[in-house]
Amino acid sequence: MLGPEFCTRPRGAGGRGAALAFVFATVLAAAAATNCLPREERPVPVRPVSSAGASTADRDEVARAAADAVADGKSGAKAAEEVVSRSGDRWGAVYDPREYEEFEQALDGRYVGVGLSARRGADGRVEVARVQDGGPAAKAGLRPGDLLRTIDGRPLRGRSVSEAVALLRGDGQGAGARAGSAVVLGVQRGPRVWTETLRRARLATEAVTVRRLGGDAVLIKVSAFTRGTGERIGDAVRGAPEGAGILLDLRGNGGGLVSEAVTAASAFLDGGLVATYDVHGREKALYAAPGGDTERPLVALVDGGTMSAAELLTGALKDRGRAVTVGTRTFGKGSVQMPSRLPGGSVAELTVGHYRTPAGHSVDGRGITPDLTAGDGAEERGRTVLSGLGGAS
């Protein structure tokens, strides 16, 4: 399921800077937010890449191109982007200062949009999947299941959901339209067809939601690893009834900050290895903090939309024998991107390495195969497994 305001595409699929490279399934949008590994002891965003896109751009060459362009009075970001494009680094990206500012805000769970998530309906058309409380779409009365026929007069028939998301965001207007800008939706509900003009607003997302299931079980849905997500997962685990099992839903989670995924792992592990990764050939390791809850039954739900930081967490829980994983093979994003500031103020994020699970398995281009395969009935299957582990009715 694709979300509203952030959508990324591989290089060549359109959209400079991969349109803010974020996949916040359900709440934000599908695409490709991912790992964040330390740079000067600070978490930084990284991007997804498949094994087919393992080529990397030379950072010095990118910086020289930007500097030469700026010296000639041209766009440093555009010149750097051309170098990255030629390099074959599919998920390397160059952002102008405003784009990068918006990306940083997205890591905080803030975005500009209308507050709806989109998905492909059973008939192939784009429909509303979820409406965010208090957002422009909710105030206009839009509901899940409403069909989106047009956006700003552009028909959506034949377009991908990613393209619809880009139109909702206002891609093509710089890094995306600003708060207060208008977007006109053509909507259909049953036989009724109408247009609705919405004003984009700055919204905040809820990356972690918690609900009690029947019996002694709690479902923790994690849609993205924005700042503070790991701590909220820990709070949810500590706040669950004594002895209750946890169904950790990572389906459609495009990743986010790896530091947050490590904090989340710490909620379920008593220290130990979470993942290893290499940067320019030097291997490093990520460790969970001690003191996590290692007793509660735990089932993790995953699918093809489980990416990057979410795969890192999945791999740690699976390899460490802490969780039973249920669902379908994950996306397979295990590459690492790191940012560097370029002359003129733009930012380049280039692939520098890959990460591996505690057992040494590479995720990139392979994904993680769950312990038990389940498609549409994954949640029900997960609850059954959890019951067998002693944590649900």
C-alpha positions in Angstrom: 0.0 0.0 0.0 1.3 3.4 -0.9 1.1 6.4 1.2 0.5 10.0 0.3 3.3 12.4 0.3 6.7 10.7 -0.2 7.5 8.5 -3.2 10.8 7.4 -4.6 11.8 5.9 -7.9 15.0 4.3 -9.1 17.2 6.6 -11.2 15.7 6.8 -14.7 12.1 6.4 -13.6 11.7 10.2 -13.3 11.9 12.6 -10.4 15.2 14.3 -9.5 16.7 13.2 -6.2 14.4 10.2 -6.2 11.6 12.4 -4.9 12.8 12.4 -1.3 13.4 8.7 -1.2 10.9 7.7 1.5 8.5 4.9 1.8 6.2 5.3 4.6 3.7 2.7 3.7 0.2 3.3 5.0 1.0 6.6 6.7 3.5 8.3 4.4 4.3 6.5 1.1 5.9 3.7 -0.5 9.3 4.0 -2.0 12.6 3.7 -0.4 13.7 5.2 2.9 16.3 3.1 4.5 19.3 2.7 6.6 21.0 5.4 8.5 24.5 4.6 9.7 26.8 6.8 11.9 28.5 9.7 10.4 30.4 11.7 13.1 28.3 9.8 15.7 25.1 11.1 14.1 22.4 9.1 12.3 22.2 9.9 8.7 19.6 8.8 6.0 20.5 6.1 3.5 18.9 4.9 0.4 17.8 1.6 -1.0 19.6 -0.2 -3.8 19.3 -3.6 -5.4 22.1 -5.9 -6.3 21.6 -4.8 -9.9 22.5 -1.2 -8.9 25.7 -1.9 -7.0 27.8 0.6 -9.0 28.8 3.7 -7.0 29.7 7.2 -7.9 33.1 8.6 -7.0 32.5 11.2 -4.3 35.4 13.4 -5.3 34.3 13.4 -9.0 30.8 14.4 -7.9 32.2 17.2 -5.7 34.4 18.5 -8.5 31.5 18.6 -11.0 29.5 20.6 -8.5 32.3 23.0 -7.8 33.0 23.6 -11.5 29.4 24.3 -12.2 29.0 26.7 -9.3 32.2 28.5 -10.5 30.6 28.9 -13.9 27.4 30.2 -12.4 25.5 27.0 -13.0 23.6 24.6 -10.8 26.0 22.4 -8.7 23.2 20.0 -7.9 22.3 19.4 -11.6 26.0 18.8 -12.5 26.5 16.4 -9.6 23.3 14.6 -10.5 24.6 14.0 -14.0 27.7 12.4 -12.6 25.7 10.2 -10.3 23.4 9.2 -13.2 26.3 8.1 -15.4 27.9 6.1 -12.5 25.1 3.5 -12.4 24.5 4.1 -8.7 20.7 3.7 -9.1 19.8 4.9 -5.7 22.5 7.6 -5.2 20.8 10.9 -5.1 21.6 14.6 -5.1 19.4 17.1 -3.3 19.3 20.8 -3.4 19.1 22.5 0.1 15.3 22.7 0.1 14.9 19.1 -0.9 17.3 17.9 1.8 15.5 20.1 4.4 12.3 18.4 3.5 13.9 15.0 3.7 15.2 15.8 7.2 11.7 16.8 8.2 10.4 13.5 6.9 12.8 11.7 9.2 11.0 13.6 12.0 7.7 12.3 10.8 6.7 15.6 9.2 5.6 16.1 5.6 3.6 18.4 3.4 0.5 16.8 1.9 -3.2 16.2 2.1 -3.2 13.4 4.6 -4.3 10.4 2.6 -2.7 7.1 1.6 -3.3 5.5 -1.8 -3.3 2.0 -3.1 -4.3 0.0 -6.2 -7.9 -1.2 -5.9 -9.2 -4.6 -7.0 -10.2 -3.2 -10.3 -6.8 -1.7 -10.9 -7.8 1.9 -10.2 -6.2 4.1 -7.6 -8.2 4.4 -4.4 -7.9 6.0 -1.0 -6.4 3.5 1.4 -6.4 5.6 4.6 -7.2 9.1 5.7 -5.2 10.8 8.4 -7.3 12.3 11.2 -7.3 16.1 11.1 -5.7 16.4 7.7 -7.1 18.2 4.7 -8.5 15.0 3.1 -10.3 14.1 6.4 -11.8 17.6 6.7 -13.1 17.4 3.2 -14.9 14.1 4.0 -12.8 11.7 1.9 -13.0 8.1 3.0 -11.1 4.8 2.5 -12.4 3.2 -0.7 -13.0 6.5 -2.6 -11.7 6.2 -6.1 -9.2 8.9 -7.3 -10.0 9.6 -10.9 -7.9 12.7 -11.5 -5.4 14.9 -9.8 -5.1 18.5 -11.0 -7.0 17.4 -14.1 -4.6 14.6 -14.9 -6.4 11.2 -15.4 -5.1 8.5 -13.2 -6.3 5.6 -15.3 -3.2 3.8 -16.5 -0.9 5.5 -14.1 1.0 3.8 -11.3 0.2 4.5 -7.6 3.7 6.0 -7.4 2.7 8.5 -10.1 -0.5 9.4 -8.2 1.6 9.9 -5.0 3.9 12.2 -6.9 1.0 14.3 -8.1 -0.5 14.5 -4.6 2.9 15.7 -3.3 3.2 18.2 -6.1 6.4 16.9 -7.6 7.5 19.1 -10.4 7.0 22.1 -8.2 10.6 22.1 -6.9 10.9 19.5 -4.2 7.2 19.3 -4.0 4.4 21.8 -3.4 4.5 24.0 -0.2 2.0 24.0 2.6 -1.1 26.0 1.5 -0.8 25.1 -2.2 -3.9 23.7 -3.8 -4.5 20.3 -5.4 -7.8 19.4 -7.1 -8.9 15.8 -6.8 -11.5 14.1 -9.0 -13.2 11.6 -6.7 -15.8 8.9 -7.2 -17.8 7.1 -4.4 -20.3 4.7 -5.9 -22.3 6.5 -8.6 -21.3 9.9 -7.2 -18.5 11.8 -9.0 -17.2 15.1 -7.9 -14.1 17.3 -7.6 -12.6 18.4 -4.3 -10.0 21.2 -3.9 -7.7 20.6 -1.0 -5.0 22.8 0.5 -1.8 20.9 1.4 -0.7 21.2 5.0 2.3 20.3 7.1 1.3 17.1 8.8 2.9 14.7 11.3 2.7 11.0 11.0 2.3 8.3 13.7 4.9 5.7 12.9 3.9 3.3 15.7 0.3 2.2 16.5 -0.6 -0.2 19.2 -3.8 -2.2 19.7 -4.9 -5.1 21.9 -5.9 -8.3 20.1 -8.2 -10.9 21.5 -6.6 -12.8 24.4 -3.1 -12.0 25.7 -1.6 -10.4 22.6 -0.7 -6.9 21.4 -0.2 -5.8 17.8 2.5 -3.2 17.3 2.3 -1.8 13.8 5.5 0.1 12.7 5.1 2.0 9.4 8.5 3.6 9.3 11.6 4.2 11.4 11.4 8.0 11.9 13.1 9.6 14.9 11.7 8.3 18.2 10.2 5.2 16.7 12.5 2.8 18.5 11.7 4.3 21.9 8.0 4.2 21.2 8.3 0.5 20.3 10.1 -0.1 23.6 7.4 1.8 25.5 4.7 -0.4 23.8 6.5 -3.6 24.8 7.0 -2.4 28.4 3.4 -1.3 28.5 1.9 -4.6 27.3 0.1 -6.8 29.9 2.4 -9.2 31.7 2.9 -12.4 29.7 1.2 -10.9 26.6 2.7 -11.9 23.2 3.7 -9.3 20.6 2.7 -9.3 16.9 5.2 -6.9 15.4 3.8 -5.8 12.0 6.6 -4.6 9.7 4.7 -5.1 6.5 5.0 -2.2 4.1 7.7 -0.6 6.3 10.1 1.1 3.9 12.7 1.7 6.6 14.1 5.0 7.9 16.8 5.5 10.5 18.9 2.4 11.2 19.6 3.8 14.6 15.9 3.6 15.4 15.8 0.0 14.2 18.7 -0.8 16.5 16.8 0.8 19.4 13.7 -1.3 18.4 15.8 -4.4 18.4 17.0 -3.5 21.9 13.4 -3.8 23.1 13.5 -7.5 22.4 17.1 -8.5 22.8 19.5 -8.5 25.8 22.4 -6.9 24.0 24.3 -8.6 21.2 24.8 -8.2 17.5 22.1 -6.6 15.4 23.9 -6.3 12.1 27.3 -5.7 10.5 28.0 -3.3 7.7 30.9 -2.1 5.6 31.8 1.4 4.6 34.4 1.7 1.9 35.6 -1.9 2.7 35.9 -1.3 6.5 33.5 -3.6 8.5 31.6 -2.2 11.5 28.9 -3.6 13.7 25.6 -2.5 15.3 24.7 -3.8 18.8 21.5 -3.9 20.8 21.5 -2.3 24.3 21.2 -4.8 27.1 18.0 -5.3 29.1 15.4 -6.0 26.4 12.4 -8.3 27.0 13.5 -11.7 25.9 10.6 -13.7 27.3 7.5 -12.5 25.6 6.4 -14.6 22.6 7.2 -12.6 19.4 6.0 -12.9 15.8 7.1 -10.5 13.1 5.0 -10.0 10.0 6.8 -9.1 6.8 6.2 -8.7 3.1 7.7 -7.4 -0.1 7.3 -3.9 1.2 9.5 -4.6 4.2 12.7 -2.8 3.3 16.1 -1.7 4.6 16.0 -0.7 8.3 12.9 -2.9 8.7 14.8 -5.8 7.1 17.8 -5.1 9.4 15.4 -5.5 12.4 13.8 -8.6 10.9 17.2 -10.2 10.2 18.3 -9.6 13.8 15.2 -11.0 15.4 15.2 -14.0 13.0 18.9 -14.9 13.2 19.0 -14.5 16.9 16.0 -16.9 17.3 14.0 -14.2 19.0 11.0 -14.1 16.7 9.1 -16.3 14.3 8.8 -14.4 11.0 5.6 -14.8 9.0 4.6 -13.4 5.6 6.4 -13.2 2.3 10.0 -12.5 1.2 11.2 -9.0 2.1 12.3 -6.4 -0.5 16.0 -7.0 -0.4 17.6 -3.6 0.3 20.9 -3.9 2.1 23.1 -1.2 0.7 24.4 1.8 2.6 24.3 5.4 1.4 26.0 8.3 3.2 25.6 12.1 2.5 28.2 14.7 1.8 27.7 18.4 1.4 28.7 19.8 -2.0 29.8 23.2 -3.2 26.7 25.3 -3.6 24.9 23.7 -0.6 23.5 20.6 -2.3 23.9 17.2 -0.7 25.0 14.0 -2.5 24.1 10.6 -1.0 26.2 7.8 -2.6 26.3 4.1 -2.1 29.3 3.2 0.1 28.7 -0.4 1.3 26.3 -3.1 2.4 25.0 -4.6 5.6 24.5 -8.2 6.7 22.4 -10.0 9.3 23.9 -11.5 12.5 24.4 -14.8 10.8 26.3 -13.1 8.0 23.5 -13.2 5.4 23.5 -10.5 2.8 20.1 -8.9 2.3 20.8 -6.8 -0.8 19.0 -8.2 -3.8 17.9 -11.3 -1.9 15.6 -10.2 0.9 14.7 -12.3 3.9 12.6 -15.4 3.5 10.2 -15.7 6.5 10.0 -18.8 8.6 6.4 -19.3 7.5 4.9 -18.1 4.2 1.6 -16.4 4.3 0.0 -13.8 1.9 -3.3 -12.0 2.6 -3.9 -14.1 5.7 -0.5 -13.2 7.3 -2.0 -11.5 10.4 -4.3 -14.4 11.1 -1.5 -16.9 10.6 0.7 -14.8 12.8 -1.9 -14.8 15.5 -2.1 -18.6 15.3 1.6 -18.9 15.6 1.6 -16.5 18.5 -1.1 -18.6 20.2 1.1 -21.6 19.8 3.9 -19.8 21.5 1.7 -19.0 24.4 0.9 -15.4 23.6 -2.7 -15.2 22.1 -6.1 -16.8 22.2 
